[in-house]
Amino acid sequence: MVLAFLELEQGEISELSLQMLNLAADIAAQMNTGVQAVLVGEDGRTAAGDLAAYGISEVHVVEHEELVDYAPEALAQGLLQLMAALQPKALIAAGSDRGNELLARVSVRGELPMAANCIAASAGEGLRVTRVRWGGSLLEEAVLRGCPALLTVMAHMLAPIEASPAGSEPNISSFQTTLNADDLRVRVTAREPVGGGVSLNNAPVVVSGGRGVGSAEGFDILEKLAGQLGAAVGCSRAVTNNGWRPHSDQVGQTGAQISPELYIACGISGAIQHMSGCRGAKRILAVNTDPEAPILQRANYAVTGDLHEVLPALSAEIDKLA
Ligand SMILES: Cc1cc2nc3c(=O)[nH]c(=O)nc-3n(C[C@H](O)[C@H](O)[C@H](O)COP(=O)(O)OP(=O)(O)OC[C@H]3O[C@@H](n4cnc5c(N)ncnc54)[C@H](O)[C@@H]3O)c2cc1C
């Protein structure tokens, strides 16, 4: 059996987890076995019913009174205990920050082989995976020997698994994990809101700024445009390095991986590490003073000009429509 670790986003199975289920189902079919799901805690139990639409009939809910929020070491321990009981052939998770962190911890604690950011796999002697390296500039073939194999699925490279008319409710079983104080050293203790409201991960439109914005205050015009479009504000690493925006706004290899309908890249050159975060965007509009900037090779639309003139002009036109 292939065990699929599912993440939730506002109580629902996350988009990246649905993409991951596509590869999970493929690997399970090659192994002549099925996919079983693992979720965490009370919220996981509530979301488990949704899995009938994806052909999953067995769901395991890892539970512990202290496991109420993200706690990667405790979760890793819980997954290792669950795997000892179920003996899956593979454990697969989304290639999100959390999915990658969690499986890395499972790998170290359990001395199991792991490959991150996979896009394909073939089962044979060991599990041969194709995985994305170096921000998308290299596809690497690797073989995972050892059981269970651990892998995460590169974000936004596979389509989400398609829902079919709901079958029968899955069988949901509780797995009570045993944890000690050490397992709970790393956990969420408080949450503070960041940014203006629209989440970067789900926003249909993202207005993103790079070094060309020039300063933290320079982002006011991006904020204004984002407010008019119901968009989120993102940025490049040059911006977070300069302390103009928090890291939670960063798009790219070491930031968020997003797939908006429209990505408006202002004063961003289009380095490969940046583009790996917005490769899932359906459309890219670049605003750049340099007509040779690399981002123009990826952009669907481009305005060659100073963003400090272009964005206020765009906002003024939108104001006229209101
Ligand atoms: C391991 C590693 C991981 C990395 N991870 C990330 C990551 O997650 N995300 C990320 O973004 N980067 C990442 N980087 C950094 C990346 O390589 C680039 O350095 C970075 O993306 C450049 O940011 P930028 O485009 O804002 O700046 P620059 O490359 O300096 O580009 C600025 C652009 O603004 C234009 N411009 C200047 N003034 C104006 C103006 N007034 N109006 C319009 N256009 C203007 C310029 O023509 C230029 O194209 C990573 C690098 C490494 C080595």
The ligand as an SDF file (V2000), in Angstrom:
LIG
                    3D

 53 58  0  0  0  0  0  0  0  0999 V2000
   20.0420   29.0890   -3.8400 C   0  0  0  0  0  0  0  0  0  0  0  0
   19.3280   30.3430   -4.2870 C   0  0  0  0  0  0  0  0  0  0  0  0
   17.9800   30.4730   -4.0250 C   0  0  0  0  0  0  0  0  0  0  0  0
   17.2880   31.6140   -4.4380 C   0  0  0  0  0  0  0  0  0  0  0  0
   15.9460   31.7120   -4.1930 N   0  0  0  0  0  0  0  0  0  0  0  0
   15.2770   32.7760   -4.6780 C   0  0  0  0  0  0  0  0  0  0  0  0
   13.8590   32.8880   -4.4910 C   0  0  0  0  0  0  0  0  0  0  0  0
   13.2100   32.0600   -3.8530 O   0  0  0  0  0  0  0  0  0  0  0  0
   13.2330   33.9570   -5.0290 N   0  0  0  0  0  0  0  0  0  0  0  0
   13.8900   34.9380   -5.7340 C   0  0  0  0  0  0  0  0  0  0  0  0
   13.2440   35.9050   -6.1920 O   0  0  0  0  0  0  0  0  0  0  0  0
   15.2250   34.8550   -5.9000 N   0  0  0  0  0  0  0  0  0  0  0  0
   15.9250   33.8120   -5.3740 C   0  0  0  0  0  0  0  0  0  0  0  0
   17.2890   33.7770   -5.5310 N   0  0  0  0  0  0  0  0  0  0  0  0
   17.9670   34.9800   -6.0500 C   0  0  0  0  0  0  0  0  0  0  0  0
   17.9070   35.1260   -7.5630 C   0  0  0  0  0  0  0  0  0  0  0  0
   19.0060   34.4270   -8.1260 O   0  0  0  0  0  0  0  0  0  0  0  0
   17.9950   36.6020   -7.9710 C   0  0  0  0  0  0  0  0  0  0  0  0
   19.1500   37.1770   -7.4210 O   0  0  0  0  0  0  0  0  0  0  0  0
   16.7950   37.4500   -7.5360 C   0  0  0  0  0  0  0  0  0  0  0  0
   15.5900   36.8120   -7.9260 O   0  0  0  0  0  0  0  0  0  0  0  0
   16.8790   38.8330   -8.1920 C   0  0  0  0  0  0  0  0  0  0  0  0
   15.8320   39.6190   -7.7360 O   0  0  0  0  0  0  0  0  0  0  0  0
   15.2720   40.7910   -8.6440 P   0  0  0  0  0  0  0  0  0  0  0  0
   14.7840   40.2680   -9.9460 O   0  0  0  0  0  0  0  0  0  0  0  0
   14.3060   41.5590   -7.7960 O   0  0  0  0  0  0  0  0  0  0  0  0
   16.5560   41.7430   -8.8180 O   0  0  0  0  0  0  0  0  0  0  0  0
   17.4720   42.0100  -10.0840 P   0  0  0  0  0  0  0  0  0  0  0  0
   17.9510   40.7480  -10.6940 O   0  0  0  0  0  0  0  0  0  0  0  0
   18.4730   43.0010   -9.6490 O   0  0  0  0  0  0  0  0  0  0  0  0
   16.4800   42.6600  -11.1560 O   0  0  0  0  0  0  0  0  0  0  0  0
   15.9060   43.9300  -11.0060 C   0  0  0  0  0  0  0  0  0  0  0  0
   15.1070   44.2030  -12.2720 C   0  0  0  0  0  0  0  0  0  0  0  0
   14.3920   45.4060  -12.0970 O   0  0  0  0  0  0  0  0  0  0  0  0
   14.4560   46.1480  -13.3370 C   0  0  0  0  0  0  0  0  0  0  0  0
   14.2370   47.5560  -12.9470 N   0  0  0  0  0  0  0  0  0  0  0  0
   15.0920   48.3630  -12.2770 C   0  0  0  0  0  0  0  0  0  0  0  0
   14.5010   49.5450  -12.0320 N   0  0  0  0  0  0  0  0  0  0  0  0
   13.2560   49.4830  -12.5770 C   0  0  0  0  0  0  0  0  0  0  0  0
   12.1510   50.3980  -12.6290 C   0  0  0  0  0  0  0  0  0  0  0  0
   12.2100   51.6170  -12.0810 N   0  0  0  0  0  0  0  0  0  0  0  0
   11.0140   49.9750  -13.2690 N   0  0  0  0  0  0  0  0  0  0  0  0
   10.9210   48.7360  -13.8340 C   0  0  0  0  0  0  0  0  0  0  0  0
   11.9430   47.8580  -13.8120 N   0  0  0  0  0  0  0  0  0  0  0  0
   13.0870   48.2060  -13.1610 C   0  0  0  0  0  0  0  0  0  0  0  0
   15.8180   45.8470  -13.8930 C   0  0  0  0  0  0  0  0  0  0  0  0
   15.8440   46.0490  -15.2800 O   0  0  0  0  0  0  0  0  0  0  0  0
   15.9610   44.3620  -13.5220 C   0  0  0  0  0  0  0  0  0  0  0  0
   15.4580   43.5330  -14.5670 O   0  0  0  0  0  0  0  0  0  0  0  0
   17.9810   32.6500   -5.1220 C   0  0  0  0  0  0  0  0  0  0  0  0
   19.3430   32.4970   -5.3880 C   0  0  0  0  0  0  0  0  0  0  0  0
   20.0020   31.3590   -4.9820 C   0  0  0  0  0  0  0  0  0  0  0  0
   21.4800   31.2280   -5.2850 C   0  0  0  0  0  0  0  0  0  0  0  0
  1  2  1  0
  2  3  1  0
  2 52  2  0
  3  4  2  0
  4  5  1  0
  4 50  1  0
  5  6  2  0
  6  7  1  0
  6 13  1  0
  7  8  2  0
  7  9  1  0
  9 10  1  0
 10 11  2  0
 10 12  1  0
 12 13  2  0
 13 14  1  0
 14 15  1  0
 14 50  1  0
 15 16  1  0
 16 17  1  0
 16 18  1  0
 18 19  1  0
 18 20  1  0
 20 21  1  0
 20 22  1  0
 22 23  1  0
 23 24  1  0
 24 25  2  0
 24 26  1  0
 24 27  1  0
 27 28  1  0
 28 29  2  0
 28 30  1  0
 28 31  1  0
 31 32  1  0
 32 33  1  0
 33 34  1  0
 33 48  1  0
 34 35  1  0
 35 36  1  0
 35 46  1  0
 36 37  1  0
 36 45  1  0
 37 38  2  0
 38 39  1  0
 39 40  1  0
 39 45  2  0
 40 41  1  0
 40 42  2  0
 42 43  1  0
 43 44  2  0
 44 45  1  0
 46 47  1  0
 46 48  1  0
 48 49  1  0
 50 51  2  0
 51 52  1  0
 52 53  1  0
M  END
$$$$
